[in-house]
Amino acid sequence: MEYFIARQPVFYASKSVFGYELLFRNGFENCCTSIDGDNATLEVLAATLFHTPFLEMVGGKHGLVNFTRKLLLSDLVFLFEKDHMVIEVLETVQADHAVIAACARLKNAGYTIALDDFVAGDLEHPLLNLADIVKVDFMKAQCEERKTIAEKLLPRKIKLLAEKVETHADVKQGLQLGYEFFQGYFFNKPVMKTLQRMPPSGAACLRMLQMIAKDDFTFEELNDVVRSDISLCYRVLRLMNSALFSFRPEITSTFHALTLLGRAHIRRFVSIVAVNLLSASKPSELALTAMIRAKLAEDMATRIGFAPRAPEFFLMGLFSLMDAMMDRPMQDVMADLPVSQDVKTALLAGDNAMRVTLDAIVAYETADWETLTEKAGRLGLDQDALPPMYAAAIKWAGELAQSA
């Protein structure tokens, strides 16, 4: 039976990743209908037991999983690592004696307890004495309510997580109030700045991306670009001498590494190095998400009849967050890159197979199952193929990121 698990990152205030909230749907046919909360969590846990390992799905970070009353009273969670599992107690769970006792047992065993969708009216919540984290919906809670919650809970050593964060003002206020964790689409959005100059490494990255987009680029020309920036040179050498490649000769120079790789691998892996460097001032999750999208888009291309153009789908996915990484409009980013017109059309919100593929990927990431159903239908994508492809892309990107 197919399963769909999306993961949504939770950031520290420093923009490093604390963990991922895991969200479930039981296949395309159930995307538009409600699903029993017990079964949803059971499917998440079963998938991370029998398909993709829990630690792999969360990249060695924390996994935030919704728990209903029934599951809180069960022993299922003890199958998972206490140092990585965050038990989210849903706001619909009534904190009666049995639930309080179950949460106390879980906390004593070393698990982290989080209260979901917390509001100011919950300040006498019976589970606050056991809670490690409280999640506050910034779309619902306005400034004063956010402040009240912080003033009451921070002295109790409870950590605050701001979810559905959409704007710089939200992040700024959350930081000022002492919120430690942040979750929301804000971290995928560009911040437009007037007359911003790219740092030298960014300029070198763009030159390199322009170079590899040409059919007739030479290794000598590419090597000159790579050697022009010490950070870029170091990353390329480190990546190309990693365990990801079957050959393991001693790399004597950037030129040596480039010639060993060949054009096809150069286009893929050098692009990833560039994206990593361009995202240096942003959460590293942006680069990781871009790599996951690239791999998933490439694999999807082969499933929907575009196998010969899979490398273009890869670049489309890889560049899909470039506006947020560089704090520039996507229109300006595309003007600097001589990629194919289809890639530009997809990234500029046009209508082609690449764009529909990207929309499907984003829908999966955000657990927008209804949109995912519609986009997958347009692509003619086999519903059984996507979940294992997504898990494989996460694994691939995680391994690659460690080498970059």
C-alpha positions as CSV (number, residue, x, y, z in Angstrom):
1,M,0.0,0.0,0.0
2,E,1.3,3.4,-1.0
3,Y,2.0,6.1,1.7
4,F,2.7,9.8,1.6
5,I,4.8,11.5,4.2
6,A,5.7,15.1,3.9
7,R,8.3,16.8,6.2
8,Q,8.3,20.4,7.1
9,P,11.4,21.9,8.7
10,V,11.5,23.5,12.1
11,F,14.4,26.0,12.6
12,Y,16.3,27.3,15.5
13,A,16.5,31.1,15.8
14,S,20.0,30.7,14.3
15,K,18.4,29.3,11.1
16,S,19.9,25.9,11.6
17,V,17.4,23.0,11.5
18,F,16.1,21.6,14.8
19,G,14.0,18.9,13.1
20,Y,11.0,18.1,10.8
21,E,7.3,17.7,11.4
22,L,6.1,14.6,9.6
23,L,2.7,14.7,8.0
24,F,0.8,11.8,6.5
25,R,-1.8,10.9,3.8
26,N,-2.8,7.4,2.8
27,G,-2.4,7.7,-1.0
28,F,-3.8,9.9,-3.7
29,E,-7.4,8.5,-3.3
30,N,-7.6,9.9,0.2
31,C,-6.1,13.4,-0.5
32,C,-9.4,15.2,-0.4
33,T,-11.0,13.4,2.5
34,S,-10.5,13.5,6.2
35,I,-8.5,10.7,7.8
36,D,-8.6,9.3,11.2
37,G,-5.9,10.9,13.4
38,D,-5.0,7.5,15.0
39,N,-4.4,5.9,11.6
40,A,-2.5,9.0,10.2
41,T,0.0,8.8,13.0
42,L,0.2,5.0,12.8
43,E,1.0,5.2,9.1
44,V,3.7,7.7,9.8
45,L,5.3,5.5,12.4
46,A,4.8,2.3,10.4
47,A,6.4,3.9,7.3
48,T,9.5,5.0,9.4
49,L,9.7,1.5,10.8
50,F,9.3,-0.6,7.7
51,H,10.1,1.6,4.7
52,T,12.3,4.7,5.3
53,P,14.1,4.7,8.7
54,F,12.9,7.4,11.1
55,L,16.4,8.9,11.6
56,E,16.9,8.9,7.8
57,M,13.6,10.6,7.2
58,V,14.5,13.4,9.7
59,G,18.1,13.6,8.6
60,G,19.4,12.7,12.1
61,K,17.5,15.6,13.6
62,H,14.3,15.6,15.6
63,G,11.0,14.3,14.2
64,L,7.8,16.0,15.4
65,V,4.8,13.6,15.1
66,N,1.2,14.3,16.0
67,F,-0.2,12.0,18.8
68,T,-3.9,11.4,19.5
69,R,-5.2,10.2,22.9
70,K,-5.3,6.6,21.8
71,L,-1.6,6.6,20.7
72,L,-0.5,8.5,23.8
73,L,-1.9,5.6,25.9
74,S,-0.2,3.0,23.8
75,D,3.5,1.9,23.9
76,L,4.1,2.3,20.2
77,V,6.4,5.4,20.7
78,F,8.9,3.3,22.6
79,L,10.0,1.7,19.3
80,F,11.5,5.1,18.4
81,E,14.7,6.8,19.7
82,K,13.8,9.1,22.6
83,D,16.5,11.6,21.7
84,H,15.0,12.3,18.3
85,M,11.2,11.8,18.8
86,V,9.1,14.9,19.7
87,I,5.6,13.9,20.7
88,E,3.1,16.5,19.6
89,V,-0.1,16.4,21.8
90,L,-2.9,17.6,19.5
91,E,-5.1,20.4,20.8
92,T,-8.1,18.1,20.5
93,V,-6.7,15.7,23.2
94,Q,-8.5,16.1,26.5
95,A,-5.9,16.2,29.3
96,D,-7.7,13.8,31.7
97,H,-5.9,11.7,34.3
98,A,-5.0,8.9,31.9
99,V,-3.5,11.3,29.3
100,I,-1.5,13.2,32.0
101,A,-0.2,9.9,33.4
102,A,0.8,8.7,29.9
103,C,2.6,11.9,29.2
104,A,4.4,11.8,32.5
105,R,5.6,8.2,31.7
106,L,6.8,9.3,28.3
107,K,8.6,12.3,29.7
108,N,10.3,10.3,32.4
109,A,11.4,7.9,29.7
110,G,13.3,10.8,28.0
111,Y,10.9,11.8,25.3
112,T,10.2,15.4,24.4
113,I,6.6,16.6,24.8
114,A,5.1,19.4,22.7
115,L,1.7,21.0,22.9
116,D,0.2,21.8,19.5
117,D,-1.8,25.0,18.6
118,F,-1.4,26.6,22.0
119,V,-3.4,29.8,22.7
120,A,-3.4,32.3,25.6
121,G,-6.6,30.6,27.0
122,D,-4.6,27.5,27.6
123,L,-2.3,29.0,30.2
124,E,-3.8,26.7,32.8
125,H,-3.4,23.6,30.6
126,P,-2.9,20.5,32.8
127,L,0.0,19.3,30.6
128,L,2.1,22.5,30.9
129,N,4.0,21.0,33.8
130,L,5.2,18.2,31.5
131,A,5.6,20.2,28.3
132,D,9.1,20.9,26.9
133,I,7.8,22.8,23.8
134,V,4.7,24.8,23.1
135,K,3.7,25.6,19.5
136,V,2.0,28.9,18.9
137,D,0.2,29.6,15.5
138,F,1.4,33.0,14.5
139,M,-1.4,33.2,11.9
140,K,-4.0,33.1,14.6
141,A,-2.2,34.6,17.6
142,Q,-1.6,38.3,17.2
143,C,1.2,40.4,18.9
144,E,-0.3,40.7,22.3
145,E,-1.3,37.1,22.6
146,R,2.2,36.0,21.5
147,K,3.7,38.3,24.1
148,T,1.4,37.0,26.9
149,I,2.3,33.4,26.2
150,A,6.0,34.2,26.2
151,E,5.8,36.1,29.5
152,K,3.9,33.3,31.2
153,L,5.8,30.3,29.8
154,L,9.4,31.3,29.4
155,P,10.0,31.6,33.2
156,R,8.8,28.0,33.4
157,K,11.6,26.9,31.1
158,I,9.2,25.9,28.4
159,K,10.5,26.5,24.9
160,L,8.3,28.3,22.4
161,L,7.9,27.3,18.7
162,A,6.4,29.9,16.4
163,E,4.6,28.1,13.5
164,K,3.1,29.5,10.3
165,V,5.6,32.3,10.3
166,E,5.1,34.3,7.2
167,T,6.9,37.7,7.5
168,H,10.1,39.3,8.7
169,A,8.1,41.2,11.3
170,D,6.8,37.8,12.7
171,V,10.4,36.5,13.0
172,K,11.7,39.7,14.5
173,Q,9.0,39.8,17.2
174,G,9.4,36.1,17.9
175,L,13.1,36.6,18.5
176,Q,12.5,39.6,20.7
177,L,9.9,37.7,22.8
178,G,12.2,34.7,23.2
179,Y,10.7,32.2,20.8
180,E,13.4,29.5,20.2
181,F,12.0,27.6,17.2
182,F,10.4,28.8,14.0
183,Q,8.4,27.0,11.3
184,G,6.8,28.5,8.2
185,Y,7.0,29.5,4.6
186,F,9.0,32.7,5.5
187,F,12.2,30.7,5.3
188,N,11.6,29.9,1.6
189,K,10.9,33.5,0.6
190,P,13.3,35.9,-0.9
191,V,14.1,39.2,0.9
192,M,14.4,41.9,-1.7
193,K,17.1,44.4,-1.1
194,T,17.9,47.5,-3.2
195,L,21.2,47.6,-5.1
196,Q,22.6,44.5,-3.4
197,R,26.0,43.4,-4.5
198,M,26.9,39.8,-4.6
199,P,30.0,38.7,-2.6
200,P,32.9,37.4,-4.7
201,S,32.0,33.7,-4.1
202,G,28.5,34.4,-5.4
203,A,29.8,36.1,-8.5
204,A,32.1,33.1,-9.1
205,C,29.2,30.7,-8.6
206,L,27.1,32.5,-11.2
207,R,30.0,32.5,-13.7
208,M,30.4,28.7,-13.1
209,L,26.7,28.1,-13.6
210,Q,26.7,30.1,-16.8
211,M,29.7,28.1,-18.0
212,I,28.3,24.6,-17.5
213,A,25.0,25.6,-19.1
214,K,26.9,25.9,-22.5
215,D,27.2,22.8,-24.6
216,D,30.7,23.6,-25.7
217,F,32.3,24.6,-22.4
218,T,35.9,23.4,-21.9
219,F,37.5,22.0,-18.8
220,E,40.2,24.7,-19.0
221,E,37.6,27.5,-18.9
222,L,35.6,25.9,-16.1
223,N,38.8,25.3,-14.1
224,D,39.7,29.0,-14.4
225,V,36.3,29.9,-12.9
226,V,36.6,27.3,-10.1
227,R,40.2,28.4,-9.2
228,S,39.1,32.1,-9.1
229,D,37.5,31.6,-5.6
230,I,39.1,29.7,-2.8
231,S,35.9,28.7,-1.2
232,L,34.5,27.3,-4.4
233,C,37.8,25.5,-5.2
234,Y,37.8,23.9,-1.8
235,R,34.2,22.7,-2.1
236,V,34.6,21.3,-5.5
237,L,37.7,19.3,-4.6
238,R,36.2,18.0,-1.4
239,L,33.0,17.0,-3.1
240,M,34.7,15.3,-6.0
241,N,37.0,13.4,-3.8
242,S,34.2,12.0,-1.6
243,A,32.8,8.5,-1.2
244,L,29.9,9.3,-3.5
245,F,32.1,8.5,-6.5
246,S,33.2,5.0,-7.4
247,F,36.7,6.0,-8.3
248,R,39.0,7.1,-5.4
249,P,42.3,8.3,-6.9
250,E,44.2,11.0,-5.3
251,I,43.0,14.3,-6.7
252,T,45.9,16.5,-7.5
253,S,44.1,19.6,-8.8
254,T,40.7,21.0,-9.6
255,F,41.4,20.4,-13.3
256,H,42.2,16.8,-12.6
257,A,39.0,16.4,-10.7
258,L,36.9,18.0,-13.4
259,T,38.4,15.9,-16.2
260,L,37.8,12.7,-14.2
261,L,34.2,13.5,-13.7
262,G,33.2,14.3,-17.2
263,R,30.5,16.7,-18.5
264,A,27.4,15.0,-17.2
265,H,28.6,14.7,-13.6
266,I,30.1,18.1,-13.7
267,R,26.8,19.7,-14.6
268,R,25.0,18.0,-11.7
269,F,27.5,18.2,-8.9
270,V,29.1,21.5,-9.7
271,S,25.6,23.0,-9.8
272,I,25.0,21.6,-6.3
273,V,28.3,23.1,-5.0
274,A,27.3,26.5,-6.4
275,V,23.8,26.3,-4.9
276,N,25.3,25.5,-1.5
277,L,27.6,28.5,-1.6
278,L,24.9,30.8,-2.8
279,S,22.7,29.8,0.1
280,A,25.4,30.4,2.7
281,S,23.6,33.4,4.3
282,K,20.3,31.5,4.4
283,P,19.2,28.4,6.3
284,S,21.1,25.4,5.0
285,E,17.7,23.8,4.7
286,L,17.2,25.8,1.5
287,A,20.1,24.2,-0.2
288,L,19.1,20.7,1.1
289,T,15.5,21.3,-0.1
290,A,16.8,22.4,-3.5
291,M,18.9,19.2,-3.8
292,I,15.9,17.0,-2.8
293,R,13.8,18.8,-5.4
294,A,16.4,18.3,-8.1
295,K,16.8,14.6,-7.5
296,L,13.0,14.1,-7.3
297,A,12.3,16.1,-10.4
298,E,15.0,14.1,-12.3
299,D,13.5,10.8,-11.2
300,M,9.9,12.0,-12.0
301,A,11.0,13.0,-15.5
302,T,11.9,9.4,-16.3
303,R,8.5,8.3,-15.0
304,I,6.4,10.7,-17.1
305,G,8.1,10.3,-20.5
306,F,10.8,12.9,-20.3
307,A,13.8,10.7,-19.6
308,P,16.0,12.4,-22.3
309,R,15.4,15.7,-20.6
310,A,15.9,14.5,-17.0
311,P,19.1,16.7,-16.6
312,E,16.9,19.8,-17.3
313,F,14.4,18.7,-14.7
314,F,17.3,18.3,-12.3
315,L,18.5,21.9,-12.9
316,M,14.9,23.2,-12.6
317,G,14.5,21.6,-9.2
318,L,17.9,22.7,-8.1
319,F,17.3,26.4,-9.1
320,S,13.8,26.5,-7.7
321,L,14.8,28.3,-4.5
322,M,17.5,30.5,-6.0
323,D,15.4,33.6,-5.5
324,A,15.2,33.0,-1.8
325,M,18.9,32.1,-1.6
326,M,20.1,35.2,-3.4
327,D,17.4,37.6,-2.2
328,R,16.6,38.5,-5.8
329,P,13.5,38.2,-7.9
330,M,13.5,34.9,-9.9
331,Q,13.2,37.0,-13.1
332,D,16.6,38.6,-12.4
333,V,18.2,35.2,-11.4
334,M,17.0,33.7,-14.7
335,A,18.4,36.6,-16.7
336,D,21.9,35.7,-15.4
337,L,21.6,32.0,-16.3
338,P,21.6,30.7,-19.9
339,V,19.4,27.7,-19.1
340,S,16.8,26.4,-21.5
341,Q,13.6,28.3,-22.1
342,D,11.6,25.5,-20.6
343,V,13.5,25.7,-17.3
344,K,13.0,29.5,-17.3
345,T,9.3,29.1,-18.0
346,A,8.9,26.6,-15.2
347,L,10.7,28.8,-12.7
348,L,8.9,31.9,-13.7
349,A,5.5,30.3,-13.0
350,G,4.7,29.5,-16.6
351,D,2.8,26.4,-17.7
352,N,4.7,23.4,-18.9
353,A,5.5,19.8,-17.8
354,M,8.5,21.1,-15.7
355,R,6.3,23.6,-13.9
356,V,3.6,21.0,-13.1
357,T,6.4,18.7,-11.8
358,L,7.7,21.5,-9.5
359,D,4.1,22.2,-8.3
360,A,3.6,18.6,-7.5
361,I,6.9,18.5,-5.5
362,V,6.0,21.6,-3.6
363,A,2.6,20.2,-2.9
364,Y,4.2,17.1,-1.5
365,E,6.6,19.1,0.7
366,T,3.8,21.2,2.2
367,A,1.3,18.3,2.6
368,D,-1.1,19.9,0.1
369,W,-2.6,16.6,-0.9
370,E,-5.4,18.0,-2.9
371,T,-3.1,20.0,-5.2
372,L,-0.7,17.0,-5.4
373,T,-3.6,14.8,-6.7
374,E,-4.4,17.3,-9.4
375,K,-0.8,17.8,-10.5
376,A,0.0,14.1,-10.5
377,G,-3.1,13.5,-12.6
378,R,-1.9,16.0,-15.2
379,L,1.5,14.4,-15.3
380,G,0.1,10.9,-15.5
381,L,2.3,9.9,-12.6
382,D,1.9,6.5,-11.0
383,Q,0.7,7.1,-7.4
384,D,2.8,4.3,-6.1
385,A,6.0,5.7,-7.3
386,L,6.2,9.1,-5.5
387,P,6.7,8.1,-1.8
388,P,9.8,5.9,-2.3
389,M,11.2,8.4,-4.8
390,Y,10.8,11.2,-2.2
391,A,12.5,9.1,0.5
392,A,15.3,8.2,-1.9
393,A,15.8,11.9,-2.8
394,I,16.0,12.8,0.9
395,K,18.7,10.1,1.4
396,W,20.6,11.1,-1.7
397,A,20.6,14.8,-0.8
398,G,21.6,14.1,2.8
399,E,24.6,12.0,1.8
400,L,25.6,14.6,-0.8
401,A,25.2,17.5,1.6
402,Q,27.6,15.9,4.0
403,S,30.3,15.7,1.3
404,A,29.7,19.2,-0.1
